Amino acid sequence: MNSNASPATSIVGRALWHPTITGSTGRLWFAAMSNIGHQPWLVHFIHKLLAGDAAVLQLLARNPFPEGPPRFVRAELYRYEFTELADPHGSWWRRTRVRSYLPPVHKDQREINDYLQRFGWSKEAQAEESGNE
């Protein structure tokens, strides 16, 4: 997921820059500061990505899955650090993998569905919600 405030952004030239992290990018940034088990909204979000939910895909700058929903999603945690001004490649960031944040999961995985059910996000609850609209 890219936004104007993410480390993946390409910026021409070096200037004083103050990042502003908003929206889903900001939520992901803060979520990475804790365990995935403390982020039920993120587990729900990932489950919706796996289901190809159009409303969730609209939250992203672009659809990362144009050929259809992925079979599996995983999340890796990286540490980003500024490079030196004299970086020979002109890179702004140095990225180092810290650990797995969420192992590969699929939409029909029992543990994920049980977790979501505890928060009222089970398939049955979603079906009831759809019927009430």
Steps between C-alpha positions, in 0.01 A plus 500: 500500500656831397408851599681831480631439851633147462867402480428357153438850363753627247597859556733678259774694674568527869299753693379546853192281516255442781300179453131502576348157541124488455222257415566129458875559463508664842295224655740239360799695631355504852382137475857390436592628845303218661411137447249408224283344774438851635384622158165333422422764236814397309412129510152594373655721228726215385208259499305744281800523262503121476128508417553767232267745677452799265445751784833406662686509168376857449692602814826428318674735257490218243371145494799276575300198380357593157475135392279412797537454875819334624488149642734595785615823670789545739648805669868561564634761741786720377703776664558805280792734563617806312812451290790742496476800269796361307328166430656378172162377369311817597273294728307670777434186704676189619260217573577208732267207562417468871262201509181349371202707620232265371580156353329406172122473549208411272137609521368162610760450774323388816714706741433821307126437479482411871690820587268712284192335650609616848467858371169443321660478156404142420350403166163456673513848659597653165213319326254632761639852459461482121140382538412796725599764246 
